[in-house]
């Protein structure tokens, strides 16, 4: 059995960890006391999202769910910095919304062509050459690299089309799209539906064009998740105008008025806002119309609701030009395609500070290390006052400052925590 195209996928992404700094001292013949020359670790690679207009579905993400960027390399002697890890670029179709998997908040709307850094790589640790000062000439310590960011996200594709073709399967939407644009959708006489959304650019005249999408067909019960309903409805979220294609031929014993009402009922149950979207009705297959009263009844019904109706035959190219001009004129009056604003705010992580930290004193520097401390530092933006205050509060509540005082630290002494070095102030 055919399956629907994939337009929603959950993936796990992780940026690379930073490489570790190196402890090394210059060793050379005839040089009595070479100084510290341990290089810094390389930075971990980022996870970057990039729009690719050759993609039209999220199918690739059905088979691969985990994406990891390269780690940074460790530093080496002779002040050799470790190589930075390669960033990983994940390509997505234009119109992909990136949501936080836990809160469902929008992180980014991938509607333009600018790359977006979803997860930043961890900073490389400092080598001992970094810690050399006039009073500390032989530091025997270096720092571990910081972990890269990781995130569980949901990708959701919402097509960036001006016009969405809606209607029951097999009413002629694919044929209409192929006639008015250069799109070449697969067209077959079956009731299931188009499996993939087909996009086509419709050129009206010099300087006027619009994007039209033939969207996977709706069936009754779609708003409750039946059939391809949610796939269909998700994709018309952004469309500024809906062209509602109705088969008026009567060749299959369908009632055009009942079909029209059924589709609009699904729209209103899924999203009242979507049901208010402007519509133009295209009464299709008029060239094989068996009972003119079917067309008359549909016209009376939709015009009473305020919708314009155009009689067409997509297959025979009848009335199509008039429909295209009407669509272009209506679009000129409507606001642009919706672009969603980010709503996700990075929250302080839940960090278990119950495990002990290790404090060592090297050359008068108090070195504090521990797995949770490493995670804490990687989540702090030291350029932001509130973030620094949160960091200070976490250290105080975890008893780190009390432990330092037990070890005899004095005001002005240096504290080193991974890539952070500061003077202690009580």
C-alpha positions in Angstrom: 0.0 0.0 0.0 1.2 3.5 -0.7 2.4 5.6 2.2 2.1 9.3 2.8 5.1 11.5 2.3 7.0 12.4 5.4 6.5 15.9 6.6 7.3 15.5 10.3 10.3 14.0 11.8 12.0 13.9 15.2 15.8 13.9 15.3 18.6 14.1 17.9 21.5 16.4 17.1 24.8 16.8 18.9 27.6 19.3 18.2 31.2 18.1 18.6 33.0 18.2 21.9 36.1 20.4 22.3 39.5 18.8 22.3 41.6 18.7 25.5 44.5 21.0 26.2 48.0 19.6 26.4 50.5 19.7 29.2 54.0 19.9 27.6 57.3 21.6 28.2 59.8 22.7 25.6 62.6 20.1 25.4 65.6 21.0 23.2 69.3 20.2 23.4 71.4 22.9 25.0 68.2 24.7 26.4 68.2 24.2 30.1 64.7 25.2 31.0 62.2 25.2 28.2 58.9 26.8 29.1 55.4 25.4 28.9 54.3 24.8 25.3 51.2 22.7 25.5 48.7 23.7 22.8 44.9 24.3 23.2 42.4 21.7 22.1 40.4 22.3 18.9 36.7 23.5 19.0 34.0 21.0 18.3 32.0 21.2 15.1 28.6 22.9 15.0 25.3 21.5 13.8 24.1 23.8 11.0 20.7 23.8 9.2 20.6 24.9 5.5 17.7 25.2 3.1 18.0 23.0 0.0 15.4 23.7 -2.7 16.0 20.3 -4.3 14.3 18.7 -1.3 10.5 18.6 -1.0 10.0 16.1 1.8 11.6 15.1 5.2 11.9 11.5 3.9 15.6 11.3 4.7 14.9 11.8 8.4 12.8 8.7 8.5 15.8 6.5 8.1 18.4 8.5 10.0 17.5 10.0 13.3 20.9 10.9 15.0 23.3 13.6 13.7 26.7 14.3 15.3 29.3 16.8 14.4 33.1 16.0 14.7 34.9 16.5 18.0 37.9 18.8 18.2 41.3 17.2 18.4 43.5 17.4 21.5 46.3 20.0 21.6 49.9 18.9 21.4 53.4 20.1 22.4 55.2 23.0 20.6 52.0 25.1 21.1 50.2 23.0 18.5 46.5 23.7 18.6 44.2 20.7 18.0 42.3 20.7 14.8 38.8 22.0 15.0 36.0 19.4 14.4 34.1 19.6 11.1 30.7 21.2 11.4 27.8 19.1 10.1 25.4 20.7 7.7 21.9 19.2 7.7 19.9 20.1 4.6 16.1 20.6 4.9 13.4 21.7 2.5 12.4 25.3 2.4 9.5 26.0 4.8 10.7 23.5 7.5 9.8 24.6 11.0 12.3 23.5 13.7 10.6 22.9 17.1 11.9 21.9 20.5 10.8 18.3 21.0 9.9 18.8 24.6 8.0 22.1 24.5 6.9 22.2 20.9 8.1 25.8 20.7 9.4 27.1 17.4 13.2 27.4 17.4 13.6 28.5 13.8 11.6 28.8 10.6 13.8 27.7 7.7 12.1 29.9 5.1 15.1 31.9 3.9 18.5 30.8 2.6 20.6 31.8 5.6 22.3 28.9 7.4 21.2 28.5 11.1 23.4 27.2 13.8 21.2 24.8 15.8 23.9 23.5 18.2 27.3 25.0 19.0 30.4 22.9 19.3 32.2 22.8 22.6 35.2 25.1 23.1 38.6 23.4 23.1 40.4 23.2 26.5 43.4 25.4 27.1 46.9 23.9 27.1 49.4 24.7 29.8 51.1 27.4 27.7 47.9 29.4 28.1 48.3 29.5 31.9 51.9 30.7 32.0 52.4 34.1 33.8 55.5 35.9 35.0 54.8 34.4 38.5 53.6 31.0 37.3 56.3 30.0 34.8 55.8 26.2 34.8 52.0 25.4 35.0 51.6 21.6 35.2 48.0 21.6 34.3 45.7 21.9 31.2 42.0 21.9 30.7 39.5 19.4 29.2 37.4 20.5 26.3 33.8 21.4 26.9 30.9 19.3 25.6 29.0 20.4 22.5 25.4 21.3 22.7 22.8 18.6 22.0 19.1 18.9 21.3 16.1 16.8 20.4 14.1 18.6 17.8 11.0 18.0 15.6 11.2 19.1 12.0 7.8 20.0 10.5 7.4 20.9 6.8 4.9 23.7 6.0 5.1 24.5 2.3 5.9 28.0 1.2 3.3 28.3 -1.4 1.1 31.3 -2.2 -1.8 29.2 -3.5 -2.9 25.8 -2.2 -5.1 23.5 -4.4 -7.6 21.8 -2.2 -10.4 19.3 -2.9 -11.1 15.6 -2.9 -8.6 13.2 -4.6 -9.1 12.7 -8.3 -10.9 16.0 -8.9 -8.1 17.3 -11.3 -5.8 19.3 -9.0 -2.6 17.7 -10.4 -3.8 18.2 -14.0 -4.6 21.8 -13.3 -1.1 22.4 -11.8 0.6 20.7 -14.8 -1.4 22.9 -17.2 -0.7 26.3 -15.5 3.0 25.7 -14.5 6.0 23.7 -15.5 5.4 21.2 -12.6 5.1 17.6 -13.8 3.1 15.8 -11.1 2.4 12.1 -11.4 -1.2 11.9 -12.5 -3.3 8.8 -12.2 -6.9 7.9 -12.0 -7.1 6.7 -8.4 -9.0 7.8 -5.3 -6.2 7.6 -2.8 -4.4 10.9 -3.4 -1.3 12.6 -4.5 1.5 11.2 -2.3 3.9 14.2 -2.5 3.1 17.9 -2.5 3.9 19.2 -5.9 5.0 22.8 -6.3 4.9 24.8 -9.5 5.6 28.5 -10.4 2.8 30.0 -12.4 4.0 32.8 -14.7 1.1 35.2 -15.4 2.8 38.0 -17.2 6.1 40.0 -17.0 6.8 40.7 -13.3 3.9 38.6 -12.0 4.1 35.0 -10.9 3.1 32.9 -7.9 3.8 29.5 -6.3 1.0 27.0 -6.5 1.0 23.7 -4.5 -1.0 20.7 -5.3 -1.3 19.3 -1.8 -2.0 15.7 -0.7 -5.7 15.2 -0.9 -8.1 15.4 2.0 -10.6 12.8 3.0 -13.5 13.1 5.5 -12.4 12.7 9.0 -9.0 14.2 8.3 -9.2 16.7 11.2 -9.3 13.7 13.5 -6.2 12.3 11.9 -7.8 9.9 9.3 -5.9 9.2 6.1 -3.6 11.9 5.0 -5.6 14.6 6.7 -3.0 16.2 9.0 -0.4 16.1 6.3 -2.8 18.0 4.0 -3.9 20.5 6.6 -0.4 21.2 7.8 0.7 22.2 4.3 -2.0 24.8 3.7 -1.2 26.6 6.9 1.0 29.1 5.0 -1.0 29.4 1.8 -2.5 32.9 1.3 -5.3 31.8 -1.0 -7.0 28.4 -1.5 -8.2 27.3 -4.9 -11.0 24.8 -4.2 -11.2 22.3 -7.1 -14.6 20.5 -7.4 -15.6 17.9 -9.9 -18.9 19.0 -11.5 -19.0 16.4 -14.2 -21.2 14.0 -12.3 -19.3 11.1 -14.0 -18.7 9.4 -10.7 -22.1 10.0 -9.1 -20.7 12.6 -6.7 -22.6 15.7 -5.4 -20.4 18.8 -6.0 -22.2 20.8 -3.2 -21.7 18.0 -0.7 -18.0 17.6 -1.7 -17.4 21.4 -1.3 -19.0 21.4 2.1 -17.2 18.3 3.3 -13.8 19.8 2.6 -14.6 23.2 4.2 -16.0 21.3 7.3 -12.6 19.6 7.7 -10.9 22.9 7.4 -13.0 24.6 10.0 -12.6 21.7 12.5 -8.8 21.7 12.1 -8.4 25.4 12.2 -11.1 28.1 12.2 -8.5 30.6 11.0 -7.7 28.4 8.0 -11.4 28.1 7.2 -11.5 31.9 6.8 -8.7 31.9 4.3 -9.8 33.4 1.0 -11.0 30.8 -1.6 -11.7 30.7 -5.3 -13.8 27.8 -6.5 -12.8 26.0 -9.7 -15.7 23.9 -11.1 -13.6 21.4 -13.0 -14.3 18.7 -15.7 -17.0 21.0 -17.2 -16.2 19.6 -20.7 -17.7 16.3 -19.7 -20.6 17.7 -17.6 -23.6 15.4 -17.8 -26.1 17.3 -15.7 -25.9 21.2 -15.9 -28.0 21.4 -12.8 -25.0 20.2 -10.7 -23.0 23.2 -11.8 -25.9 25.6 -11.3 -26.4 24.3 -7.8 -22.7 24.6 -6.9 -22.6 28.1 -8.3 -25.6 29.3 -6.3 -24.2 27.6 -3.1 -20.7 29.1 -3.2 -21.7 32.5 -4.5 -24.2 32.8 -1.6 -21.2 32.2 0.7 -19.2 35.0 -1.1 -16.8 32.8 -3.1 -16.2 33.5 -6.8 -16.6 30.4 -9.1 -14.8 29.7 -12.4 -16.0 27.0 -14.7 -12.9 25.2 -16.2 -11.7 22.0 -17.8 -8.0 21.5 -16.8 -7.7 18.6 -19.2 -9.1 20.5 -22.2 -7.4 23.8 -21.1 -10.8 25.6 -21.0 -11.2 28.6 -18.7 -7.8 28.1 -17.1 -6.3 31.5 -18.2 -9.2 33.4 -16.6 -8.8 31.4 -13.4 -5.0 32.2 -13.3 -5.6 36.0 -13.8 -8.3 36.0 -11.0 -5.8 34.2 -8.7 -3.0 36.8 -9.5 -5.4 39.7 -8.9 -6.6 38.3 -5.6 -3.0 37.6 -4.4 -2.1 41.2 -5.1 -4.5 42.3 -2.4 -3.4 39.8 0.2 -0.5 40.0 2.8 2.7 38.0 2.2 3.3 34.3 3.1 3.5 33.8 6.9 6.9 33.4 8.4 6.8 32.1 12.0 8.7 34.0 14.7 11.0 31.9 17.0 9.3 31.4 20.4 11.9 29.0 22.0 13.8 30.4 24.9 16.8 28.3 26.1 16.1 27.3 29.7 18.8 26.7 32.3 19.4 22.9 32.3 18.5 20.7 35.3 22.0 19.9 36.6 22.5 17.4 39.5 25.2 19.1 41.6 25.2 16.4 44.3 28.3 14.6 43.2 31.6 16.0 44.6 34.0 18.2 42.7 37.7 17.7 42.8 39.9 20.6 43.9 43.7 20.5 43.4 46.1 23.3 43.9 48.9 23.7 41.3 51.3 26.6 41.4 49.0 28.6 43.6 46.0 28.1 41.3 42.9 26.3 42.7 41.7 23.9 39.9 38.1 22.8 40.3 36.9 19.9 38.1 33.9 17.6 38.0 31.4 16.2 35.3 28.5 18.4 36.4 30.7 21.5 36.6 31.8 20.9 33.0 28.2 20.7 31.9 27.3 23.8 33.9 30.0 25.9 32.3 29.1 24.8 28.8 25.5 26.2 29.4 26.6 29.7 30.7 26.8 32.8 28.5 29.5 34.7 30.4 28.7 37.8 28.3 25.2 37.9 30.0 24.8 39.3 33.5 21.8 37.1 34.4 23.6 34.0 33.1 26.7 34.8 35.3 24.5 35.4 38.3 22.8 32.0 37.8 26.3 30.4 37.5 27.4 32.0 40.7 24.2 30.9 42.5 24.7 27.3 41.3 28.3 27.2 42.6 27.3 28.7 46.0 24.3 26.3 46.4 26.5 23.3 45.5 29.0 24.3 48.2 31.9 24.9 45.8 32.9 28.2 47.4 32.7 26.6 50.9 35.0 23.8 49.8 37.5 26.4 48.4 37.5 28.2 51.7 38.1 24.9 53.5 41.2 24.4 51.3 42.5 27.9 52.4 41.7 30.1 49.4 42.2 33.8 49.9 40.8 36.8 48.2 42.7 37.4 45.0 43.8 33.8 44.5 43.2 32.3 41.1 40.5 29.8 40.5 40.5 27.7 37.3 37.4 25.8 36.0 37.9 24.4 32.5 38.2 27.4 30.2 37.4 29.8 33.0 39.9 31.5 35.2 39.0 34.2 37.7 40.2 35.8 40.9 38.4 34.6 44.0 36.4 37.3 45.9 34.6 36.3 49.1 
